[in-house]
Every structure is written in C-alpha cells, then in structure tokens.
Amino acid sequence: MLIAGPTASGKSALAIAVAERFGGRIINADSMQVYADLRVITARPTPDEEAQVPHVMYGWIDAAVNYSAGQWLRDAEQELETCRRDGVRPIIVGGTGLYFKLLTSGIAAIPPIPEEIRQSVRARIEREGSQALHAELAVGDPEAAARLHTSDGSRIVRAIEVLEATGRTLSDWQRENAPPILDGANTACVFVDCDRDDLAGRIGRRFDQMLEQGALDEVKALGERKLDPALPAMKAHGVPWLIKYFDGKISLADAASHGKLETLQYTKRQRTWARNQFPDWPWETSETALGSVARQL
C-alpha cells in the first residue's frame, strides 16, 4: 500500500486508519522524518501514534548524515522483505515523491561518491551559488541541466558529483536503472489531497502547534551542533528560518511566516510531481481516501 500527498494533507492519519482496519506496518517515505533530531518540526507521528500500530524508519538517522534516496531505497527494501517474511502488510507513507518513484521504477546503480568530492562540490555551491554550478552542469550534462531549475541546489550538486566521480553524466546512469522493487500497476495506492486554501490553513495551524509543542527547543539544539548548512536535515521546512531567529537576524513572527510560506510552496511542487509521475493514481481527500483504499485491497 502506497500513500502519498502534500504536507499536512492527512497522510499519517490515513496510514494509521488503514493499519488498524486492514492490518499492517507503516514504513516512512518522508525524507525529513528519518532524522532523529527533527521529531516535532517535521510533524513525525507522536509516540502515542507510533504505539497504536508498528512504525519503522522514523527518527533513526542522525542529522549529521547526508541520508540519500538510494540509501532509503535499500533500507525500504529490507523492511519490505521483513514484512513479507512476517506476513505483514507494508503501508508506505510520506511526501517524498522521489521515494515512490524509485520503488516503482528502479534506481540507477551509481557508485558511491567519494567524500572529498562531496565536500568540494558543496563548498563550491556555497561559495559560487547554484546558478554558476547550473551553468557548469549545462556544459557537462545538458540533459540534466535542462530538467533542473537554477535554484535547485541539491540536485545540481548531485549531478555534478556524479559527473566528477564517475566521468559519466547522471542522465547516462539513469538510463540504466535497476529493476523496481514494487510492481506499481499491481500495488494499492492513493494520493491524499485537499483544497489549497484548506491546506494553507492546516499548514499554518500545524506550524503554530509545532512551535508550542517543542519545535523551538528542537531547532535550537540542532543549531548548536553547528552542522553543515547544506545537510538535508538543516534544510527541513522551518529550520533555516528558526535558526535565523535564534541568531537574532529575524523575529519569531517572521520566522514562522517564512516557514509556513515555504511549506505551502513545497506542496505545489509535490502536487506537480505526482501529476507528472503518477497520472494513474487515484486522488482523494482525507475523508474519501480510506474508502478508495478499501476498494483496492
């Protein structure tokens, strides 16, 4: 069972409802909810929710680790095998569309990138900016550059890393995908969505609740670790703005406002991705999604 959707659409609640009604183990497919340092600010399931039904791959990676999509896929494959062995239904839920794409379409078998190359490219994007590296990528891998916006620093860095480490373009590697782990055509799936204005309200209320429930202490502790700002955990929605607040650069109200807007803008990209990559998935509201799941199981 695959459950995707934009941030704050009700995916986690649906996954719990599915697990309680049909049985199953919930597997995380949110790239930020893997980090141990980010329980509150990423709206991970609460301890009480995790106690209702089994949850795996939540909060088990340190924020200092650059946890890749490829590593997530390998870990998810192990969890799926455990579910098969135990006779348990896997319920994969999250907002990271790329994870679902890798599950159902496979992944390029790119060799590990040497750490010195990673550090070098990250230092360059900090120093030169994403537009400069995008221009470089347009020469070395024009196909990848054409797909990426000039502000998409993390993916630009990835494409340049691969080119420098392997001498081949990311586009070349991606044409040699390993077989998918799941047959998407025969796997129950649903994309949970809601009206944009409703979603904006949910995001705003949830962000305020997170601030009240410990997100400030969480981000303050993360900032005190002085980690590389380019690490994924340091770019979780709201984190950079709250760190600016603790550094005295902006007010808490401004940090919250920016965090909410950033999250809402991300949901637009989540929807666009899903429409392009999963055109056959049923789109449901949080109220109708359980019925859609029941019809598929």
Long-range contacts (C-beta under 8 A, 24 or more apart in sequence): 1-89, 1-90, 1-91, 1-92, 1-187, 1-188, 1-189, 1-293, 1-297, 2-92, 2-93, 2-100, 2-103, 2-104, 2-182, 2-187, 2-188, 2-189, 2-190, 3-91, 3-92, 3-93, 3-94, 3-189, 3-190, 3-192, 3-289, 3-293, 4-29, 4-93, 4-94, 4-95, 4-97, 4-100, 4-189, 4-190, 4-191, 4-192, 4-274, 4-278, 4-281, 5-95, 5-191, 5-192, 5-193, 5-270, 5-274, 6-95, 6-193, 6-199, 6-266, 6-267, 6-270, 6-271, 7-43, 7-95, 7-203, 7-237, 7-263, 7-266, 7-267, 7-270, 8-43, 8-199, 8-202, 8-203, 8-206, 8-263, 8-267, 9-192, 9-193, 9-194, 9-199, 9-202, 9-267, 9-286, 10-192, 10-194, 10-286, 10-289, 11-93, 11-94, 11-95, 11-192, 12-43, 12-45, 12-49, 12-93, 13-286, 14-93, 14-190, 14-192, 14-286, 14-289, 14-290, 14-293, 15-91, 15-93, 16-45, 16-49, 16-52, 16-53, 17-290, 18-91, 18-290, 18-293, 19-52, 19-53, 19-54, 19-89, 19-91, 20-52, 20-53, 21-290, 21-294, 22-89, 22-293, 22-294, 22-297, 23-88, 23-89, 24-53, 24-88, 24-89, 24-90, 24-91, 25-53, 25-54, 25-55, 25-56, 25-79, 25-83, 25-86, 25-88, 25-89, 25-90, 25-91, 26-53, 26-54, 26-55, 26-56, 26-91, 26-92, 26-93, 27-56, 27-57, 27-76, 27-79, 27-80, 27-83, 27-90, 27-91, 27-92, 27-93, 28-55, 28-56, 28-57, 28-58, 28-93, 28-94, 29-72, 29-76, 29-92, 29-93, 29-94, 29-95, 29-96, 29-99, 29-100, 30-93, 30-94, 30-95, 30-96, 31-67, 31-69, 31-72, 31-94, 31-96, 31-98, 31-99, 31-232, 32-232, 32-233, 32-236, 32-237, 33-58, 33-59, 33-94, 34-58, 34-59, 34-60, 34-61, 34-67, 34-72, 35-59, 35-61, 35-62, 35-63, 35-67, 35-232, 35-233, 35-236, 36-60, 36-61, 36-62, 36-63, 37-62, 37-63, 37-218, 37-221, 37-222, 37-225, 37-233, 38-63, 38-218, 38-222, 38-233, 38-236, 38-239, 39-218, 40-210, 40-213, 40-214, 40-215, 40-218, 41-210, 41-215, 41-218, 41-219, 41-236, 41-237, 41-238, 41-239, 41-242, 42-236, 42-237, 43-206, 43-210, 54-88, 63-222, 63-225, 63-227, 63-231, 63-233, 63-234, 64-225, 64-227, 64-231, 64-233, 65-231, 66-118, 66-231, 66-232, 67-232, 69-96, 69-98, 69-99, 69-102, 69-107, 70-102, 70-107, 70-110, 72-99, 72-102, 73-99, 73-102, 73-103, 73-107, 73-181, 76-103, 76-181, 77-181, 80-181, 80-182, 95-270, 97-270, 97-273, 97-274, 97-277, 97-278, 98-273, 100-277, 100-278, 101-277, 102-180, 103-180, 103-181, 103-182, 103-184, 104-180, 104-181, 104-182, 104-183, 104-184, 104-187, 105-177, 105-180, 105-184, 106-177, 106-178, 106-179, 106-180, 106-181, 107-177, 107-178, 108-170, 108-173, 108-174, 108-175, 108-176, 108-177, 108-178, 109-173, 109-176, 109-178, 110-162, 110-166, 110-170, 110-173, 111-165, 111-166, 113-161, 113-162, 113-165, 114-165, 117-161, 117-164, 117-165, 118-161, 120-164, 121-157, 121-160, 121-161, 121-164, 122-157, 122-228, 122-230, 125-153, 125-156, 125-157, 125-230, 126-229, 126-230, 130-156, 133-157, 133-160, 136-160, 137-163, 140-169, 141-169, 141-170, 141-171, 143-169, 143-171, 144-169, 144-170, 144-171, 153-230, 154-230, 154-232, 154-235, 157-230, 188-293, 188-296, 188-297, 189-278, 189-281, 189-282, 189-296, 190-281, 190-282, 190-283, 190-284, 190-289, 190-292, 190-293, 190-296, 191-274, 191-278, 191-281, 191-282, 191-283, 191-284, 192-284, 192-285, 192-286, 192-289, 193-271, 193-283, 193-284, 193-285, 194-285, 194-286, 199-264, 199-267, 200-260, 200-264, 203-260, 203-263, 203-264, 203-267, 204-260, 207-238, 207-256, 207-259, 207-260, 207-263, 208-256, 210-238, 211-252, 211-256, 215-242, 216-242, 219-243, 219-246, 220-246, 223-247, 237-262, 237-263, 237-266, 238-262, 238-263
